[in-house]
C-alpha cells in the first residue's frame, strides 16, 4: 500500500512503528525497534528526507546566507 507524501505519510509510517508493524526493507524483514531508525524510514518513504533535496533547501536561512556570501568572495 503506497503511503501519502509529506507529513501525512510520516504520520502513517510512525503509526506503523507504534503498533509494531514497521519493517526494515521488505514486509518480511525484521521489525524496527529503534525510534530514530523509524523516523528515518518514515521521512524517506514520505519523500521528505534531506538527501533528496538540494543543498540550498537543506541549509537554514542563516547558513544559506553565509554559504552564498562565501561563494561570491564576500566575508
C-alpha positions, -999 to +999 in steps of 0.1 A: +000+000+000+016+033-010+018+060+016+009+096+013+036+122+005+046+148+031+037+150+068+007+127+064+030+099+051+053+104+080+024+100+104+013+068+087+047+053+090+052+063+126+017+048+133+030+015+119+061+018+142+039+025+173+019-007+166+050-028+158+042-032+121+071-012+106+097-035+090+132-028+076+134-034+039+105-056+028+074-066+047+093-098+057+123-080+072+129-076+109+106-052+129+120-018+136+126-012+173+147+020+172+127+052+171+154+071+152+155+044+126+117+045+123+118+083+118+145+079+091+124+053+073+093+074+076+110+105+062+124+085+033+091+068+024+072+101+025+098+119+003+110+143+030+145+130+037+173+156+035+193+138+009+166+141-017+167+180-016+193+204-029+219+219-006+201+253-005+168+237+007+187+218+034+205+248+048+188+271+071+184+308+062+214+318+083+237+291+069+224+298+034+234+335+037+268+325+050+272+299+023+261+323-005+284+352+007+314+329+009+308+316-026+310+352-040+341+362-021+324+385+005+332+379+041 
